[in-house]
Structures are given as C-alpha cells and as structure tokens.
C-alpha cells in the first residue's frame, strides 16, 4: 500500500469535491480501491522508459501472429 493511505472520510470528501454522491456503505471500499490504484501507479512511475520509443513509432502492419495458442 501507500505510505499514507486514504481514509474513508477523505474518500467522501474527494468524491464530494468531484461532485459525486458516495453512499455510506461504499466509503471504505472506495478508499481501499483508491489506495490500490495509487500503489500500482506509484510502481509504474518508478519504471525507466528512457529507451522506449513513443507509441506512434510502432507499426503493426506486416507482423504475423500465431493464431494457434
């Protein structure tokens, strides 16, 4: 998880700030889901993509794929 986890009351506050009504029975689930997403994004931010060309450089035509899996 993250170093500072989102609490259910904070999830309610952020939802309200975004104009979303968050039912009381969803507070904890939304906070846990947001924490999980933050943890995954944090890992992705640590990856070094320095030598990876941008997606626009990729050409799919001409590639063959084995249909038998």
C-alpha positions as a printed NumPy array, in Angstrom:
array([[  0.   ,   0.   ,   0.   ],
       [  0.954,   3.635,   0.031],
       [  2.825,   5.349,   2.829],
       [ -0.242,   7.485,   3.598],
       [ -3.462,   5.613,   2.962],
       [ -6.685,   7.335,   2.006],
       [ -9.202,   7.124,   4.819],
       [-12.934,   6.616,   4.193],
       [-13.752,  10.191,   5.351],
       [-11.155,  11.545,   2.93 ],
       [-12.677,   9.441,   0.133],
       [-16.053,  11.025,   0.884],
       [-14.504,  14.489,   0.822],
       [-12.757,  13.877,  -2.52 ],
       [-15.912,  12.376,  -4.029],
       [-17.929,  15.406,  -2.924],
       [-15.26 ,  17.701,  -4.329],
       [-15.659,  15.927,  -7.682],
       [-19.44 ,  16.351,  -7.487],
       [-20.126,  12.668,  -6.769],
       [-22.503,  11.388,  -4.117],
       [-20.895,   8.484,  -2.253],
       [-23.283,   6.226,  -0.336],
       [-22.221,   5.492,   3.253],
       [-21.824,   1.763,   2.602],
       [-19.211,   2.477,  -0.118],
       [-16.813,   4.757,   1.82 ],
       [-14.358,   2.041,   2.899],
       [-14.44 ,   0.216,  -0.45 ],
       [-13.762,   3.403,  -2.414],
       [-10.88 ,   4.328,  -0.097],
       [ -9.343,   0.846,  -0.438],
       [ -9.717,   0.903,  -4.229],
       [ -8.142,   4.347,  -4.477],
       [ -5.227,   3.165,  -2.323],
       [ -4.707,   0.154,  -4.585],
       [ -4.742,   2.281,  -7.733],
       [ -2.283,   4.708,  -6.157],
       [  0.047,   1.83 ,  -5.235],
       [  0.017,   0.478,  -8.813],
       [  0.601,   3.906, -10.339],
       [  3.457,   4.525,  -7.907],
       [  5.191,   1.366,  -9.148],
       [  4.697,   2.408, -12.772],
       [  6.22 ,   5.816, -12.037],
       [  9.412,   4.108, -10.87 ],
       [  9.941,   2.315, -14.203],
       [ 12.561,   3.681, -16.584],
       [ 11.131,   4.005, -20.08 ],
       [ 14.071,   6.076, -21.352],
       [ 14.867,   3.834, -24.337],
       [ 11.252,   3.049, -25.208],
       [ 10.082,   4.782, -28.385],
       [  6.715,   6.552, -28.281],
       [  3.682,   4.526, -29.33 ],
       [  3.382,   6.474, -32.578],
       [  6.649,   4.851, -33.729],
       [  5.098,   1.362, -33.558],
       [  3.861,  -0.146, -36.826],
       [  1.533,  -3.14 , -36.526],
       [  1.167,  -3.92 , -40.227],
       [  3.292,  -6.724, -41.528],
       [  3.514,  -8.529, -38.203],
       [  2.41 , -12.122, -38.052],
       [  0.69 , -13.628, -35.065],
       [  0.358, -17.32 , -34.346],
       [ -3.383, -17.948, -34.049],
       [ -2.867, -21.399, -32.523],
       [ -2.412, -20.896, -28.828]])
